[in-house]
Amino acid sequence: MENKQIDQLVEAVLKSSKYRNVCEDLIRNIGTHELLKRRNLKTAIKTTKNKLHQIGGAYFLKKPQYEMWLEKLQETKKSGNEDLFRQTCAEIMSHHYSTKERLKGLDEFYSRIFSNLPPIHSIMDVACGFHPLSIPWMPLPENTKYYAYDIYKDMIDFLNRFMHISNIQGFAEVRDILQHPPKIKTDLALLLNTLPCLEQIQKAAGLKTLEALNSKFLVVSFPVKTLGGREKDMRKHYEKTFNKLTEEKNWNIQRLEFKSELVFIVTK
Ligand SMILES: C[S@@+](CC[C@H](N)C(=O)[O-])C[C@H]1O[C@@H](n2cnc3c(N)ncnc32)[C@H](O)[C@@H]1O
């Protein structure tokens, strides 16, 4: 494969409005594999875009309105009415598939998860989507540090501004967590509905990522419905997959079931 071809592919993908905010590193990685498989530039551009859709684009239910959302967040935070602020966070989360699915049971979701963990003072949220907007529901000590990673530059910019408005310590960062897992050490790492996306980029990406993260506790979840809303025995499927993935590891694993997803709490 010529270097020129991969540069052309990256340029073409970044030109489309749907993918212009995606981290270049990831496009290059996926594009390189697609070019090696297909050798035809036009087809490789198309299949790279398809893959980006499957691992990220498909989860946006509507075009994000970041500027408008930030104004509303600022306004409701300033009002001092925490319920109103949470309502705004929930409304924003309803625009991304994974957070939307979780919305109905947020209090229960975090109280059950955190009651199974010691006090947590730092969190990394990898492939976070809009999930940091759930921080107001998490029973965390004040000054807990939060680090969030995803592949969209505009989303990450929005999350940094959200964290600033909410006085959350930490940052959000654009990162392909598969090629460059964060090196930071935290008490807890969240990988919510993430492993199936990573495994679409690379087989065996799931275990590789779990091993690479520098956290004693991991919360790993799997969706229980397809994006189209069908259940198709997904709980059974992902339970089997996760057990197989971790069978050679000497990790303590606890399983929690929610309406929105299947959760595993891993102690490394
Ligand atoms: C199914 S969504 C889950 C979002 C969030 N964790 C949640 O549960 O609400 C998958 C997320 O993974 C992100 N993603 C996919 N591949 C990634 C990668 N290689 N590095 C970082 N983020 C990635 C996507 O952009 C998307 O936001």
The ligand as a Gaussian input file, in Angstrom:
#p B3LYP/6-31G(d) Opt

LIG

0 1
 C      -21.947000       2.492000      22.304000
 S      -21.264000       4.063000      22.518000
 C      -21.088000       4.068000      24.300000
 C      -20.970000       5.445000      24.888000
 C      -20.862000       5.505000      26.421000
 N      -19.778000       4.689000      26.904000
 C      -22.156000       5.090000      27.062000
 O      -22.300000       3.909000      27.397000
 O      -23.033000       5.935000      27.221000
 C      -19.621000       3.779000      21.970000
 C      -18.709000       4.997000      22.031000
 O      -17.388000       4.555000      21.744000
 C      -16.720000       5.563000      21.032000
 N      -15.553000       4.899000      20.391000
 C      -15.571000       3.953000      19.422000
 N      -14.320000       3.561000      19.113000
 C      -13.481000       4.265000      19.912000
 C      -12.063000       4.303000      20.072000
 N      -11.262000       3.522000      19.317000
 N      -11.523000       5.141000      20.970000
 C      -12.335000       5.932000      21.739000
 N      -13.693000       5.941000      21.645000
 C      -14.262000       5.117000      20.745000
 C      -17.790000       6.081000      20.101000
 O      -17.510000       7.344000      19.569000
 C      -19.028000       6.084000      21.019000
 O      -19.164000       7.314000      21.679000

